C-alpha cells in the first residue's frame, strides 16, 4: 500500500487497477486520489427481456386459442366466481337499480370527502393529540363501567344480544 501511495505521489507510470495514471503535474498528482472502477451493472435489461418474452408467449397462446375456436385459458379462479355469483344474484333481484347505483356513488363520494376531512384534521397541530386523548379516556371509562365487574359484563352481553335480536328479528 505504501508503494502505491509513493508511486502516486511521484506520478510514475505504475499501473493501478490495470490502468495507467493520467499525466498530471507533480503538485496536482499529490493531491488527487483515484478510485477503483466499479463492477459492471447487473443485467437488468436481460431480466426485462425475459419478462417481456413471457408476456408475449402468454398473449400469443391466448390469440392462438381464440383463432382455433378453443376456449381461452380460465383466468378467474373458482373462489372468485363463488364470490361474484351471490353478488350477481342480488343485483338481479334489485328492482330500482338507479336508486341503488345512486346510493353507491353517493357513498363513494362521502367516503372520499371524509378521507380528505380526516387527513386535513390530522395535519392540524393539536387536534389529533387531543382526539387521541379523548379516545383513550373514553375507552378507559367504557372498560371500567362495563367490563371490570361481573354483573356489568353480564348486563353488557345481554344488551348486545337484545340489540342483535332487534336488528335481525330472530335469535
C-alpha positions in Angstrom: 0.0 0.0 0.0 2.9 2.3 0.8 4.5 1.7 -2.5 1.2 2.6 -4.3 0.9 5.9 -2.4 4.6 6.6 -3.2 4.0 5.8 -6.8 1.0 8.1 -7.0 2.8 11.0 -5.3 5.7 10.8 -7.7 3.4 10.5 -10.7 5.2 7.4 -12.0 3.7 5.1 -14.7 2.8 2.3 -12.2 -0.5 0.6 -13.2 -3.3 0.8 -10.7 -6.2 -1.5 -11.3 -4.8 -2.3 -14.7 -5.0 1.4 -15.9 -2.2 3.8 -16.5 -2.5 7.1 -14.4 -3.3 10.3 -16.2 -0.3 12.7 -16.8 -0.5 15.5 -14.3 1.8 17.9 -12.7 3.6 16.8 -9.6 1.6 19.2 -7.4 -1.8 18.1 -8.6 -0.8 14.4 -8.6 0.0 14.6 -4.9 -3.5 15.9 -4.1 -5.6 13.7 -6.4 -6.9 10.3 -5.4 -8.0 7.7 -7.9 -10.9 5.4 -7.1 -11.1 1.8 -8.4 -13.5 1.3 -11.2 -17.0 -0.1 -10.4 -18.1 -3.5 -11.5 -20.5 -3.6 -14.4 -24.2 -3.1 -13.7 -26.3 -6.2 -13.3 -28.0 -7.5 -16.4 -31.4 -5.8 -15.7 -32.1 -5.5 -19.4 -31.9 -9.2 -19.8 -34.4 -9.7 -17.0 -36.8 -7.2 -18.7 -36.3 -9.1 -21.9 -37.3 -12.4 -20.2 -40.4 -10.8 -18.7 -41.4 -9.4 -22.0 -40.9 -12.7 -23.7 -43.0 -14.5 -21.1 -45.8 -12.0 -21.5 -45.7 -12.2 -25.3 -45.8 -16.0 -25.1 -48.9 -15.8 -22.9 -50.5 -13.3 -25.2 -49.7 -15.5 -28.3 -51.2 -18.5 -26.5 -54.4 -16.6 -25.9 -54.6 -15.4 -29.5 -53.9 -18.9 -30.8 -56.7 -20.3 -28.6 -59.1 -17.7 -29.9 -58.1 -18.2 -33.5 -58.7 -22.0 -33.3 -62.0 -21.6 -31.6 -60.8 -23.3 -28.4 -61.8 -21.9 -25.0 -59.4 -19.3 -23.7 -57.5 -20.3 -20.6 -59.5 -19.6 -17.5 -58.0 -16.6 -15.7 -60.6 -16.2 -12.9 -60.3 -18.8 -10.1 -63.3 -20.7 -8.7 -63.1 -18.8 -5.4 -63.6 -15.5 -7.1 -66.5 -17.0 -9.1 -68.1 -18.2 -5.9 -67.8 -14.7 -4.5 -69.2 -13.0 -7.6 -72.2 -15.3 -8.1 -74.2 -14.2 -5.0 -73.5 -10.5 -5.8 -74.8 -11.0 -9.4 -77.9 -12.8 -8.0 -78.6 -10.0 -5.5 -78.2 -7.4 -8.3 -80.7 -9.2 -10.4 -83.2 -9.1 -7.5 -82.9 -5.3 -7.2 -86.0 -3.6 -8.6 -84.7 0.0 -8.6 -81.2 -0.2 -9.9 -80.9 3.5 -10.5 -81.5 4.3 -6.8 -79.0 1.6 -5.6 -76.4 2.9 -8.1 -77.0 6.5 -6.9 -76.6 5.4 -3.3 -73.3 3.6 -4.1 -72.0 6.7 -5.9 -73.1 8.9 -3.0 -71.4 6.6 -0.6 -68.1 6.7 -2.6 -68.2 10.5 -2.7 -68.9 10.6 1.1 -66.0 8.2 1.8 -63.7 10.3 -0.4 -64.8 13.5 1.3 -64.5 12.1 4.8 -61.0 10.8 4.0 -60.0 14.3 2.9 -61.5 15.8 6.0 -59.7 13.4 8.3 -56.4 14.0 6.6 -56.9 17.8 6.9 -57.7 17.4 10.7 -54.7 15.2 11.0 -52.4 18.0 9.7 -53.6 20.4 12.4 -51.0 20.8 15.2 -53.0 20.0 18.4 -56.3 18.4 17.3 -55.0 14.8 16.6 -53.4 14.6 20.1 -56.5 15.9 21.8 -58.7 13.5 19.9 -56.4 10.6 20.8 -56.5 11.5 24.5 -60.3 11.7 24.3 -60.4 8.2 22.7 -58.1 6.7 25.3 -60.2 8.3 28.1 -63.5 7.0 26.7 -62.0 3.6 26.2 -60.9 3.5 29.8 -64.3 4.8 31.1 -66.1 2.2 29.0 -63.9 -0.7 30.2 -64.3 0.4 33.9 -68.1 0.8 33.6 -68.9 -2.3 31.5 -66.0 -4.8 31.7 -64.4 -4.7 35.2 -67.2 -6.2 37.3 -69.1 -9.4 36.5 -72.7 -8.0 36.8 -71.8 -5.2 34.4 -70.3 -7.6 31.9 -73.5 -9.7 32.0 -75.6 -6.6 31.5 -73.5 -5.6 28.5 -73.7 -9.1 27.0 -77.5 -9.1 27.4 -77.8 -5.6 25.9 -75.7 -6.8 22.9 -77.9 -9.9 22.4 -81.1 -7.7 22.7 -79.8 -5.3 20.1 -78.8 -8.2 17.8 -82.4 -9.7 18.1 -83.9 -6.3 17.3 -81.8 -5.9 14.2 -82.0 -9.5 12.9 -85.6 -10.2 14.0 -84.8 -13.6 15.4 -82.3 -15.3 17.6 
